[in-house]
Amino acid sequence: MVKCADCGKETSEDSVVCCDMCGAPLCEECGTTGLCSTCAELWEAEIDLEDMEAEEEGE
């Protein structure tokens, strides 16, 4: 059994999904996006930063 890095739920090794960025083990429910919550937050922050930079260049 493997513990999900996001919710802490015990999952069998056969149904573990790994985060695409850091490889953290996730249960099937938490792994639907392919990213753990930490990497998802970082991904969103990076997209927001790129959007802000694009807006500044457009002015």
PEBEL-V768288 format. One record per residue. N is the residue number from 0. RES is the residue in one small letter. OMEGA is omega as a letter, one per 40 degrees, with the letter a starting at -180 (none if undefined). Layout:
BEGIN
<<N	RES	OMEGA> <N	RES	OMEGA>>
END
This chain:
BEGIN
<<0	m	i> <1	v	a> <2	k	i> <3	c	a> <4	a	a> <5	d	a> <6	c	i> <7	g	a> <8	k	i> <9	e	a> <10	t	i> <11	s	a> <12	e	i> <13	d	a> <14	s	i> <15	v	i> <16	v	a> <17	c	i> <18	c	a> <19	d	a> <20	m	a> <21	c	i> <22	g	i> <23	a	i> <24	p	a> <25	l	i> <26	c	a> <27	e	a> <28	e	a> <29	c	a> <30	g	a> <31	t	i> <32	t	a> <33	g	a> <34	l	i> <35	c	a> <36	s	i> <37	t	a> <38	c	i> <39	a	i> <40	e	i> <41	l	i> <42	w	i> <43	e	i> <44	a	i> <45	e	i> <46	i	i> <47	d	i> <48	l	i> <49	e	i> <50	d	i> <51	m	i> <52	e	i> <53	a	i> <54	e	i> <55	e	i> <56	e	a> <57	g	a> <58	e	none>>
END
